[in-house]
Amino acid sequence: MKHIIMTLLATVSLVACTIPPTTPAQTTASNTDEEAEIRDLVENFGKRLQTVSLLSTDAAQEMQKQYSDFVSPALLETWMKDVTKAPGRTVSSPWPDRIDLTTLSKEGSDRYVITGFVIKVTSVEMVNGGAAAKIPVRIVVQRGQGRWLITDMQRNNNQHERANTACSRRAQLRELSIIFDHIKGIHHK
C-alpha cells in the first residue's frame, strides 16, 4: 500500500513538473499582441495627419472622417471644437508624414503611454529621406468600446523644439532654393 501511494505521488509530481505553466506565456503573447496593435493604431493615425488641413473651413468634418477610427469620441470632440488643439496639416510645407514611436509603456491593464515624434517632411525629404522637423509628442492609448483608442495627444515640449525649428527652417530654405533654381532655369530658356 505504501508503495502504491509513493508511486502515485511520484507520478503526480512528475506530471505537475512537466506541464509548462500557461499563464506567463499567454500574458507575454498577449502583451506583445497588444503592443503591436497599439503601434499599428498610432502609426496608422500618424499617416492620416497630412489629410486634415487645420486651416480649412471644414477641418472639423475632415477630422471626423479621418480620425474617428483612431481617436476616442471625447478627444475628437475636443479637437473639433478647437482645431488649434488638434494635430494635422497647418501649412503646405512641411507637412506631417508619420509618427515615429520611441517608447511604449504599459500603465495598467487598459492604458499605454507612448512617446515619439510627429515627423514633418517637404518634397526634399520625400526624395532624399529624413525629416524637415520632428515634433515631440506624448500619446495615451486606452481600451474603450472594445478596442484601443487614442485618448490624449500632447506636444511633449522639451529641448527638441529648438532643434526642430532650425531643422524646419533649413528644410524650407532647401525647398525655396530648389524652386528658385527651377524658375531661373525656365527664364534662361
N, C-alpha and C positions, 0 to 999 in steps of 0.2 A: 504494500500500500504506500509506504514511504517512497519507494522507487517510482511509482506511478505519479505521485504528487510532484516529485522533483523533475520528472520528465515533462509534465505539463507546465511547470513553472519555467523550465528551460526553453520549451517551445514558445510559450507566450513571450518571454523575454527576447528570444531570437526574432520573432515576428515583429514585435514592437520596435526593436532596434533597426530592423532592415527596411521598414516602411518610411520613406522620406517624409518629412513634415511638409504639408502643402501650403499652409498659411503664409509663411515668409516668402516663398517663391511666387505665390499669387499676388501678394502685396507688391513685390518688386515689379512683376509684369504689369500689374495694374497702374503703378506709378509711372512706369515707362510709357505705357499706352496713354495715360492722362497727359504726361508731358509732351508727347508727340502731338496729341490732339490740340493742346494749348498752343504749341509752337505753330502748328498749321493755322489755327484761328488768327493769331496775331500777325503772322506773315501774310496771310491772305487779306486781312484787313488793311495791312500796310500797302498792298498793291492797289487798293481802292482809293487811297487818299488823293491821288492825282486826278481822279474823275469828278471830284467835287470842288468847284470854284467857289470859294467863300465870298467872293465879291459879286457873284451873280445874284440877281433878284430872286431866283428860285433855288438858292442854296439849301434852304430847309427841306424842300421837296427832294432835292438830289441826295441829301444826307439820308433821308428816309429810305429812298430807293437803294442807295449804295451801301449803307452802314447797318441796316436793320438786322441782317443775318449775323452780325458780329458783336453788336453792342446792346447792352440792356436797354429796355424801353425808358427807364428813368434817365440814363445818361444821354440817350438820343434826344429825349425831350429837352433836357438842359441845353444841349448844343443847338437844337432847332430854335429855341427861344433866344439864344445869344450866340450867333455864329462866330463871334470873336473868341469864344472859348473852345471852338471845335478845331480839330485837325483837318487839313485839306490844302488845296492849292490857293495861294494868295497872289502870286504873280505868274506871268507866263514862263519866266525862267529865273532861277532854278525852280523845279517842281519836285514834290515828294514822290520818290520812286518806290520805296520799300521801308520796312522796319527791320533792322538787324538787331537780334536779341543778344545780350551779353550775359545776363543772369536770369535764372528761373528758380524761384524759391517757393516751396510749399509752406503755407501758413494756415494750418487747419485742414480738415478733411475736404473742404469745398472752396478753397481760396489759394490762389497763386499770385505772387508779386513778381513782375518782370521788369528788368531794366534793359535799356537798349538805346538805339538811335533811329530817328527818322532820317533816312538818307535822301538828300536832295541832289538832283542832277540837272545838268544842262545838256545840250546836244553834244558838247565836247566829251562829257563823261559817258554818254551813250555810245560813243565811238571808241574812246580810249579807256573806259573803265574809271573807277574811283568815285569820289563824291565831291560835289561843289560845296556841300555843307552837311554837317552831322548835328542834328538837334537831339540832345539827350532827353529821354522820356522814362517815366515810371508808369507802368500799366498794371492794373489789378484785374484779374480774371476770376470769376466765381461761377459756381454751378447754380443755375437757376432755371426754372421752367424745363427741367430735364436735360439741359445742355449747358455747355460752358459759354459764358458771355463776358465781354469786357465791361466792367462796371465803373472803372475810373481810368483816366489817362491824363497825366500832367507832365508839363515840361519839368525835367529834372535839372533845375538851374544850378550850375556849378561852374568850375573853371573851363569847361569845354566851350562855353558860349563865346569867349573872346577869340579862341582859335577858329571857331566856326564862322564868325563874322569876317575874319581875314581870309579864310578859305573861300567863302562865298564871294567876296569882292574880287579875289584873284580869278575865280571861275567866270564872273561876269565880265571882267576885263579881257580874258581869253576869248570869250564869245564875241564881244564887241570887236576885237581885233580881227577875228575871222570874218565878221560881217563887213568891216571896213575894207579888208583885203579883197573881198568879193566885189564890193562896189567899185573899188579902184580898177579891178580887172575889167568890169563892164564898161567903165568910162574910157579906158585906154583902147578898146577895140574899135 
